Amino acid sequence: MTIALPGGASRNAGPILYGPEIKAVTDALLAGHYGHGPITERFETDLANYLGVPDVVCVATGTVAMQLALLTAGIGPGDEVIVPSLTFCSTIQAIIATGANPVFIEVDKSSLCVRADDILAAVTSTTRAVMPVLYSGRAVDLTGIQEHLNDSGIHIIEDAAQAFGSNLDGRLVGTNRRIMTCFSFGPMKNLTCGEGGAIVPRTPEQAEKLRRMRTTGIAQTLAQRAEATTYDVIGFGVRAHLQSMNAAIGSVQLANFDQARMIRQQLWHRYAAALADLPNVELTDVDIDHTVPFNCVVQIPDRNRIFHQMRAAGIGVGVHYPPNHLQPAFEQWTTSLPATEEIGQRILTLPFHPSLSSDDIDRVVAALHDALAG
Ligand SMILES: Cc1ncc(COP(=O)(O)O)c(C=O)c1O
């Protein structure tokens, strides 16, 4: 039994709830587990087993996951981090929080993901990291350049906020040992904790550092601290652990993830079939057989008018994302990115969540058809 979220076509995004999440949160509360604790640690183990990796470090959000991953890689003031402009602003905030400079690059017009050639063209002597964004959940293939980047001392830290469960030629996102992967488990994501995030580190040393940084830089574990009169603060840290109640939601979500994958892929296929007959509508190429799609983004002419017309018709459309190189806060790093600027004028996110029915999709596509007709 799953719980349908309210909203139908008027809602832009949202997770699937299976029901036991509610009991899991109640059980955590009744057992007295609130902050970091055994429930969080079990969720980390479940995630590591699911991915088949030695370590997963859970944190409070996907944004802080990226910030801590960058810091763990030693990224700091004066370093350059190559990143697509087309992403949620938090990717950029995570970079500038370390003191590093974002170097904005273009994305491919059909997948909306970065291309290896654009990354290589942006590399300078001060490049220390590359942050591909797995747009709509699609894995980014850097196989041809990842060794070269790593050998040049450049870290690859992927923003896989939208991509939990996707794979690249059968290899799950998060399992490439050359790449640090950051997931979000926020309210709209393929797998939700309510709010949450995780990092898949590349080495045990990185895992240890991340665990320390998420708990204010204290060297001792919680169990060790319970037995001692003092503790040692041995480095920078934030207070960004994943709370037990959120981890309890995540464990239920993970146990049922195959269903989420299937529903999201089916929804995407329904949209692809229904949109095929609409002229001037380009559906993002998500490589559906390997992707657990996070959203459904189309490119259309006259986007702003169509956005407002569909909203007036009660359809929960959105825009993901206004390009970051044009944002006031990031002005000092701005550059000319003609393709991204054009995409930014053309993208429209259609309602996409597991509670959407076939009738809802027909309604969305009919409203898009009417709006395109003027
Ligand atoms: C591409 C992308 N990056 C980063 C984030 C940030 O994740 P969180 O909201 O968990 O901080 C999100 C989600 O909002 C996202 O979609």
The ligand as an SDF file (V2000), in Angstrom:
LIG
                    3D

 16 16  0  0  0  0  0  0  0  0999 V2000
   20.8760   19.4730   -8.6390 C   0  0  0  0  0  0  0  0  0  0  0  0
   20.7230   19.6830   -7.1530 C   0  0  0  0  0  0  0  0  0  0  0  0
   21.8170   19.9830   -6.4340 N   0  0  0  0  0  0  0  0  0  0  0  0
   21.7450   20.1640   -5.1090 C   0  0  0  0  0  0  0  0  0  0  0  0
   20.5560   20.0690   -4.4200 C   0  0  0  0  0  0  0  0  0  0  0  0
   20.5520   20.3400   -2.9470 C   0  0  0  0  0  0  0  0  0  0  0  0
   20.1100   19.2700   -2.1830 O   0  0  0  0  0  0  0  0  0  0  0  0
   19.4320   19.5840   -0.7510 P   0  0  0  0  0  0  0  0  0  0  0  0
   18.1300   20.2740   -1.0360 O   0  0  0  0  0  0  0  0  0  0  0  0
   19.2600   18.2400   -0.1300 O   0  0  0  0  0  0  0  0  0  0  0  0
   20.3700   20.4560    0.0020 O   0  0  0  0  0  0  0  0  0  0  0  0
   19.3840   19.7570   -5.1250 C   0  0  0  0  0  0  0  0  0  0  0  0
   18.0790   19.6130   -4.4520 C   0  0  0  0  0  0  0  0  0  0  0  0
   17.4370   20.4760   -4.0070 O   0  0  0  0  0  0  0  0  0  0  0  0
   19.4660   19.5700   -6.5280 C   0  0  0  0  0  0  0  0  0  0  0  0
   18.3840   19.2720   -7.2500 O   0  0  0  0  0  0  0  0  0  0  0  0
  1  2  1  0
  2  3  1  0
  2 15  2  0
  3  4  2  0
  4  5  1  0
  5  6  1  0
  5 12  2  0
  6  7  1  0
  7  8  1  0
  8  9  2  0
  8 10  1  0
  8 11  1  0
 12 13  1  0
 12 15  1  0
 13 14  2  0
 15 16  1  0
M  END
$$$$
